[in-house]
Amino acid sequence: MTRPDRNLALIAVGVVLCAGIGATGHPLVPFVLLALAVFALVAVFIGRHHFVGRFLIRRREWNRALREFELQLALLRRPGSIWRNAFHFSLYTRNAQALTLNNIGVVLLNLSRVADAEARLHEAAALDVRYAMPHVNLAITAAMVGDAARATAEGERARQLGFRSRGLQRTLRRLLARSNEKVGATLSAD
C-alpha cells in the first residue's frame, strides 16, 4: 500500500469515527468537536504562509508566493519547531519542510529558475524519500530542458511512490516536444 492510499484510508476511518461518535449523543461530543476546531485553528495559524502561498500559486502570483513559502520554510527551520510538522498534512508527505521545499521548487520553475528549482526539489526528495511530488516536478524539470531519460526515470519513481496521474506522461511528452522545437530552432538559426 502506498502512502497516498494509506492516508486516504486513514481519512475515511477518521470521518467514520467522527460521524459515529457524533451519532452516539455521548456527553463528551461537544468537547471532542471543540478540540477538533481548536486543532484546525492552530493548524491554519501555523501554516498561514503555506496557505497564502498556495492561494497565490492559483492566482499565478509567483514572486509573492515564493516570499510566503520562504517565510514558512524559515519558521519550520527555527530551532524547536519540530512540533509544527504535526499540523501539516499532505496526501504524499507528513514532512512540512519537504512539502514547503517542493512548493518553492514549483514556484521557481514557473519563474524559469530551473537550476534553483531543481536544487529545492532534490532537497525536498532527500528530506522525505517516500515523497512522490518532488519526483513529479523533477520529471517536469528534466522534460523542460530536454532530458527525456531523466524525465522518464523521475516520472517512474513518482509512480512507484504512489503518484497517480494519466496527465503526467502527456505533460512530459508536450514539454519534451517543446524543448526539441527550441533546439531545432536554435540549430537552424546557426
Residue, then its C-alpha position, 0 to 999 in steps of 0.5 A: m500500500t502506498r502512502p497516498d492510499r494509506n492516508l486516504a484510508l486513514i481519512a475515511v476511518g477518521v470521518v467514520l469515527c467522527a460521524g459515529i461518535g457524533a451519532t452516539g449523543h455521548p456527553l463528551v461530543p461537544f468537547v471532542l468537536l471543540a478540540l477538533a476546531v481548536f486543532a484546525l485553528v492552530a493548524v491554519f495559524i501555523g501554516r498561514h504562509h503555506f496557505v497564502g502561498r498556495f492561494l497565490i500559486r492559483r492566482r499565478e502570483w509567483n514572486r509573492a508566493l515564493r516570499e510566503f513559502e520562504l517565510q514558512l520554510a524559515l519558521l519550520r527551520r527555527p530551532g524547536s519547531i519540530w512540533r509544527n510538522a504535526f499540523h501539516f498534512s499532505l496526501y504524499t508527505r507528513n514532512a512540512q519542510a519537504l512539502t514547503l521545499n517542493n512548493i518553492g521548487v514549483v514556484l521557481l520553475n514557473l519563474s524559469r529558475v530551473a537550476d534553483a528549482e531543481a536544487r529545492l526539489h532534490e532537497a525536498a526528495a532527500l528530506d522525505v524519500r517516500y515523497a512522490m511530488p518532488h519526483v513529479n516536478l523533477a520529471i517536469t524539470a528534466a522534460m523542460v530542458g530536454d532530458a527525456a531519460r531523466a524525465t522518464a526515470e523521475g516520472e517512474r519513481a513518482r509512480q512507484l511512490g504512489f503518484r497517480s496521474r494519466g496527465l503526467q506522461r502527456t505533460l512530459r511528452r508536450l514539454l519534451a516536444r517543446s524543448n526539441e522545437k527550441v533546439g531545432a530552432t536554435l540549430s537552424a538559426d546557426 
